[in-house]
Amino acid sequence: MTSTRVLLFAFLIGVFGGLRSLTAPAATAWAGHLGWLKLRSPLVWLGTLPSAILLALLAVAELVSDKLPKTPSRTAPLGLIARIVMGTLCGAAMCLAGSQQGWVAGAIAGAIGALVGCFGGYQVRTRLVKALGTPDFVIAVLEDLVAIGGSLWVVSRFS
C-alpha cells in the first residue's frame, strides 16, 4: 500500500473518530484482533481481545449517551481532546499497519481528521436538523451509522 493511501486512511479514521470518539478505536481494535490490521509495536496491545471488548463496550455507551439531552457538545474541551487523542491513536495504528514508515505521520493525519470530523460533523448535524426539521435524535443515529460504517470500511482496506 502506498504511503499516500495509508495517510488518507489515517486521516479518514480520524474523521470518523471525530464523529464518535470511541467508534474508530473500537473498529481499529477489532480489526487488529481479527487480523485485518497487522498492528506493530508499540500498538500491538490495541489488537488484543480485552482491548477490543473494552473499546466496543465504551463505544456502545458513547452511542447511547450521545442521545441524552445533558450530554456536552463534542466541541467542549473534554470531548474535543478525547477525539483528538483517539484520532491520533487510530491514525498511528493505520500508519504502522499499512506501511514501513513511522507512526508520526499517521498520528498527525489522524489528529487532523479528528478535528475535521468533530467540527464538520457538528456543523452538518446541526444544519441537517434545522433544514429537515427532524429531531436531533434522527440525525444523530444517521451520524452513528456513518461513523460505524466508515470506520469499518477504513480498517477493512488493510486485509
ABEGO torsion letter per residue (X at the ends): XBAAAAAAAAAAAAAAAAABAAAAAAAAAAAAAAGABBBBOAAAAAABAAAAAAAAAAAAAAAAAAABAABBBAABAAAAAAAAAAAAAAAAAAAAAABABBAAAAAAAAAAAAAAAAAAAAAAAAAAAAAAGBBAAAAAAAAAAAAAAAAAAAAAAAX
